[in-house]
């Protein structure tokens, strides 16, 4: 039986998209996977207030040759603001499992250790 990976992925830049529309530019993010699922903590440095409050949202982290993508289930803004009036601010989000998008097309990956 395969053991599921738990841990974290850290990065410097990322983005949140709503379809083809940019919702937020991200700096210094941490994606963690624990027993309860995937979570994101990130600093928003630029955002579109309308797109950031719509659904569905996707968190995108660039990697060499492609990008990791997580569908966002829920976003928590600081101090209950929806969203805050200005950046930068920290958000927390719960995520669905990731998939990888290469430049040639979609490749869905199961993050497990054999």
MARLUMDO-355428 format. One record per atom (N, C-alpha, C): residue number from 1; z, y, x; atom name; chain. Coordinates in steps of 0.2 Angstrom, whole numbers, plus 5000, padded with zeros to 4 digits. Each point is the difference from the previous one (the first is absolute). Layout:
N
   n   c3   c2   c1 atom chain
 NUM    Z    Y    X   CA     A
...
# end
This chain:
114
   n   c3   c2   c1 atom chain
   1 5000 4994 5004    N     A
   1 5000 5006 4996   CA     A
   1 5000 5006 5004    C     A
   2 4996 5005 4999    N     A
   2 4999 5006 5004   CA     A
   2 5006 5005 4998    C     A
   3 5002 5003 5006    N     A
   3 5006 5005 4999   CA     A
   3 4997 5007 4999    C     A
   4 5002 5004 4995    N     A
   4 4998 5006 4999   CA     A
   4 5002 5005 5005    C     A
   5 4996 5005 5002    N     A
   5 5002 5005 5005   CA     A
   5 5004 5005 4997    C     A
   6 5005 5002 5004    N     A
   6 5004 5006 4998   CA     A
   6 5001 5005 5006    C     A
   7 5000 5006 4999    N     A
   7 5001 5005 5005   CA     A
   7 4997 5006 4998    C     A
   8 4997 5004 5005    N     A
   8 4998 5007 4999   CA     A
   8 4993 5001 5004    C     A
   9 4996 5005 4997    N     A
   9 4994 5002 5004   CA     A
   9 5001 5008 5000    C     A
  10 5000 5003 5006    N     A
  10 5001 5007 5001   CA     A
  10 4993 5003 5002    C     A
  11 4999 5006 4998    N     A
  11 4994 5003 5002   CA     A
  11 5001 5008 5000    C     A
  12 4995 5003 5003    N     A
  12 5000 5008 5000   CA     A
  12 4996 5003 4994    C     A
  13 4994 4998 4999    N     A
  13 4996 5003 4994   CA     A
  13 4998 4995 4995    C     A
  14 5000 5002 4994    N     A
  14 4998 4996 4994   CA     A
  14 4998 5005 4995    C     A
  15 4998 4997 4994    N     A
  15 4998 5004 4994   CA     A
  15 5002 4997 4994    C     A
  16 5000 5003 4995    N     A
  16 5001 4998 4993   CA     A
  16 4994 5002 4996    C     A
  17 4996 4995 4997    N     A
  17 4994 5002 4996   CA     A
  17 5001 4998 4993    C     A
  18 4997 5004 4995    N     A
  18 4999 4998 4993   CA     A
  18 4993 4999 4999    C     A
  19 4997 4994 5000    N     A
  19 4993 4998 5000   CA     A
  19 4997 5003 5006    C     A
  20 4995 5004 4999    N     A
  20 4996 5004 5005   CA     A
  20 5003 5006 5002    C     A
  21 5006 5002 4997    N     A
  21 5003 5007 5001   CA     A
  21 5006 5000 5005    C     A
  22 5000 5004 5004    N     A
  22 5006 5000 5005   CA     A
  22 5006 5003 4996    C     A
  23 5006 4996 5001    N     A
  23 5006 5003 4996   CA     A
  23 5005 5002 5005    C     A
  24 5000 4998 5006    N     A
  24 5005 5002 5005   CA     A
  24 4998 4998 5007    C     A
  25 5002 5004 5005    N     A
  25 4999 4998 5007   CA     A
  25 5007 4999 5002    C     A
  26 5001 4994 5004    N     A
  26 5006 4997 5002   CA     A
  26 5001 5001 5008    C     A
  27 5006 5001 5002    N     A
  27 5002 5000 5007   CA     A
  27 5006 4995 5000    C     A
  28 5001 4997 5006    N     A
  28 5006 4996 5001   CA     A
  28 5002 4995 4994    C     A
  29 4996 4995 4999    N     A
  29 5002 4995 4995   CA     A
  29 5003 4994 5002    C     A
  30 5004 4997 4996    N     A
  30 5003 4993 5001   CA     A
  30 4999 4996 4994    C     A
  31 4996 4994 5001    N     A
  31 4999 4996 4994   CA     A
  31 5005 4994 5002    C     A
  32 5004 4998 4996    N     A
  32 5005 4994 5001   CA     A
  32 4998 4995 4995    C     A
  33 5002 4994 5002    N     A
  33 4999 4994 4995   CA     A
  33 5007 4996 5000    C     A
  34 5004 5000 4995    N     A
  34 5006 4997 5000   CA     A
  34 5000 4994 4994    C     A
  35 5005 4998 4999    N     A
  35 5001 4995 4994   CA     A
  35 4998 5002 4994    C     A
  36 5000 5007 4998    N     A
  36 4999 5003 4994   CA     A
  36 4992 5002 5000    C     A
  37 4997 5000 5005    N     A
  37 4993 5002 5000   CA     A
  37 4998 5005 5005    C     A
  38 4995 5004 4999    N     A
  38 4997 5005 5005   CA     A
  38 5003 5007 4998    C     A
  39 5001 5004 5005    N     A
  39 5002 5007 4999   CA     A
  39 4997 5005 5005    C     A
  40 4999 5006 4998    N     A
  40 4998 5005 5005   CA     A
  40 5005 5006 5000    C     A
  41 5001 5002 5006    N     A
  41 5003 5007 5001   CA     A
  41 4995 5004 5004    C     A
  42 4999 5006 4998    N     A
  42 4995 5004 5004   CA     A
  42 5001 5007 4999    C     A
  43 4998 5004 5005    N     A
  43 5000 5008 4999   CA     A
  43 4993 5002 4998    C     A
  44 5000 5003 4994    N     A
  44 4994 5003 4997   CA     A
  44 4999 5007 5004    C     A
  45 4994 5002 5003    N     A
  45 4999 5006 5003   CA     A
  45 4995 5004 4996    C     A
  46 4996 4997 4996    N     A
  46 4996 5004 4996   CA     A
  46 4998 4996 4994    C     A
  47 5000 5003 4994    N     A
  47 4999 4996 4994   CA     A
  47 4996 5004 4994    C     A
  48 4997 4996 4996    N     A
  48 4998 5003 4993   CA     A
  48 5005 4998 4995    C     A
  49 5003 5005 4997    N     A
  49 5005 4998 4995   CA     A
  49 4998 4996 4994    C     A
  50 4994 5002 4998    N     A
  50 4997 4996 4994   CA     A
  50 4999 4993 5002    C     A
  51 4996 4999 5005    N     A
  51 4998 4993 5002   CA     A
  51 5006 4996 5002    C     A
  52 5005 5003 5003    N     A
  52 5006 4996 5002   CA     A
  52 5004 4998 4994    C     A
  53 5000 5003 4995    N     A
  53 5003 4998 4994   CA     A
  53 4996 4995 4995    C     A
  54 4994 4998 5002    N     A
  54 4996 4996 4996   CA     A
  54 5001 4993 5002    C     A
  55 4997 4995 4996    N     A
  55 4999 4993 5002   CA     A
  55 4993 4998 4999    C     A
  56 4998 4995 5004    N     A
  56 5003 4996 5005   CA     A
  56 5000 5004 5007    C     A
  57 5005 4999 5004    N     A
  57 5000 5003 5007   CA     A
  57 5000 4994 5005    C     A
  58 4997 5002 5005    N     A
  58 4999 4995 5006   CA     A
  58 5003 5003 5006    C     A
  59 5004 4997 5004    N     A
  59 5002 5002 5007   CA     A
  59 4995 4997 5005    C     A
  60 4997 5004 5004    N     A
  60 4995 4998 5005   CA     A
  60 5003 5001 5007    C     A
  61 5000 4995 5004    N     A
  61 5002 5001 5007   CA     A
  61 4994 4997 5005    C     A
  62 4998 5005 5004    N     A
  62 4994 4998 5004   CA     A
  62 5002 4995 5005    C     A
  63 4996 4995 5002    N     A
  63 5001 4996 5005   CA     A
  63 4993 4999 5004    C     A
  64 5000 4998 5006    N     A
  64 4994 4999 5004   CA     A
  64 4995 4996 4996    C     A
  65 4994 5003 4998    N     A
  65 4995 4996 4997   CA     A
  65 5000 5000 4992    C     A
  66 5005 5003 4997    N     A
  66 5001 5000 4993   CA     A
  66 5006 5003 4998    C     A
  67 5004 4998 4995    N     A
  67 5006 5003 4997   CA     A
  67 5004 4995 4996    C     A
  68 5006 5001 5000    N     A
  68 5005 4996 4995   CA     A
  68 5000 5004 4994    C     A
  69 5000 4997 4994    N     A
  69 5001 5003 4994   CA     A
  69 5005 4997 4996    C     A
  70 5005 5004 4997    N     A
  70 5005 4998 4995   CA     A
  70 4999 5003 4994    C     A
  71 5000 4997 4994    N     A
  71 5001 5003 4994   CA     A
  71 5007 5003 4999    C     A
  72 5001 5006 4997    N     A
  72 5007 5003 4999   CA     A
  72 5002 4998 4993    C     A
  73 5006 4997 4999    N     A
  73 5002 4999 4994   CA     A
  73 5004 5006 4997    C     A
  74 5004 5003 5004    N     A
  74 5005 5005 4998   CA     A
  74 5001 5005 5006    C     A
  75 5000 5006 4999    N     A
  75 5002 5005 5005   CA     A
  75 5006 5004 4998    C     A
  76 5004 5001 5005    N     A
  76 5006 5004 4999   CA     A
  76 5000 5006 5005    C     A
  77 5000 5006 4996    N     A
  77 5000 5006 5004   CA     A
  77 5007 5002 5002    C     A
  78 5001 5005 5005    N     A
  78 5007 5002 5001   CA     A
  78 5003 5004 4995    C     A
  79 5006 4999 4998    N     A
  79 5004 5004 4996   CA     A
  79 4997 5001 4993    C     A
  80 4997 4995 4998    N     A
  80 4997 4999 4993   CA     A
  80 4994 5005 4999    C     A
  81 4998 5004 5005    N     A
  81 4994 5004 4999   CA     A
  81 4994 4996 4999    C     A
  82 4995 5002 4996    N     A
  82 4994 4996 4998   CA     A
  82 4994 5003 5000    C     A
  83 4997 5001 5006    N     A
  83 5002 5000 5007   CA     A
  83 5003 5006 5002    C     A
  84 5003 5001 5006    N     A
  84 5003 5006 5002   CA     A
  84 4995 5006 5001    C     A
  85 5002 5006 5000    N     A
  85 4995 5006 5000   CA     A
  85 4996 5000 5006    C     A
  86 5003 4998 5006    N     A
  86 4996 5001 5006   CA     A
  86 5002 4994 5005    C     A
  87 4995 4999 5004    N     A
  87 5001 4995 5006   CA     A
  87 5003 5003 5006    C     A
  88 5003 4997 5004    N     A
  88 5001 4992 5000   CA     A
  88 5006 4998 4996    C     A
  89 5000 4994 4998    N     A
  89 5005 4996 4997   CA     A
  89 5000 4993 5000    C     A
  90 5005 4996 4999    N     A
  90 5000 4993 5001   CA     A
  90 5000 4997 4993    C     A
  91 4995 4995 5000    N     A
  91 5000 4995 4994   CA     A
  91 5002 4993 5002    C     A
  92 5002 4997 4994    N     A
  92 5001 4993 5001   CA     A
  92 4996 4997 4994    C     A
  93 4997 4994 5002    N     A
  93 4996 4996 4995   CA     A
  93 5001 4993 5000    C     A
  94 4999 4997 4994    N     A
  94 5000 4992 5000   CA     A
  94 4992 4999 5000    C     A
  95 4998 4994 5004    N     A
  95 4993 4999 5001   CA     A
  95 4999 4992 4997    C     A
  96 4994 4999 4999    N     A
  96 4997 4993 4999   CA     A
  96 4998 4998 5007    C     A
  97 4999 4993 5000    N     A
  97 4998 4997 5007   CA     A
  97 4994 5004 5002    C     A
  98 4999 5000 5007    N     A
  98 4994 5003 5003   CA     A
  98 4993 4996 5000    C     A
  99 4995 5004 5001    N     A
  99 4994 4997 5002   CA     A
  99 4996 5004 5005    C     A
 100 4996 4997 5004    N     A
 100 4996 5003 5005   CA     A
 100 4993 5002 4998    C     A
 101 4998 5006 5001    N     A
 101 4993 5002 4999   CA     A
 101 4997 5001 5006    C     A
 102 4995 4996 5002    N     A
 102 4996 5001 5006   CA     A
 102 4994 5005 4998    C     A
 103 4996 5002 5005    N     A
 103 4994 5004 4999   CA     A
 103 4995 4996 4997    C     A
 104 5000 4994 5000    N     A
 104 4994 4996 4998   CA     A
 104 5002 4997 4992    C     A
 105 5006 5001 4998    N     A
 105 5002 4998 4993   CA     A
 105 5007 4998 5000    C     A
 106 5002 4997 4994    N     A
 106 5007 4999 4999   CA     A
 106 5002 4993 5003    C     A
 107 5006 5000 5003    N     A
 107 5002 4993 5002   CA     A
 107 5008 5001 4998    C     A
 108 5002 4995 4995    N     A
 108 5006 5000 4998   CA     A
 108 5004 4995 5004    C     A
 109 5006 5002 5003    N     A
 109 5004 4996 5004   CA     A
 109 5007 4998 4997    C     A
 110 5002 4994 5002    N     A
 110 5007 4998 4998   CA     A
 110 5004 5001 5006    C     A
 111 5005 5004 5000    N     A
 111 5004 5001 5005   CA     A
 111 5006 4995 5001    C     A
 112 4999 4995 5003    N     A
 112 5004 4994 5001   CA     A
 112 5000 4998 5007    C     A
 113 5005 4997 5002    N     A
 113 5001 4996 5007   CA     A
 113 5000 4993 4998    C     A
 114 4995 4996 5004    N     A
 114 5000 4993 4999   CA     A
 114 5005 4996 5003    C     A
# end
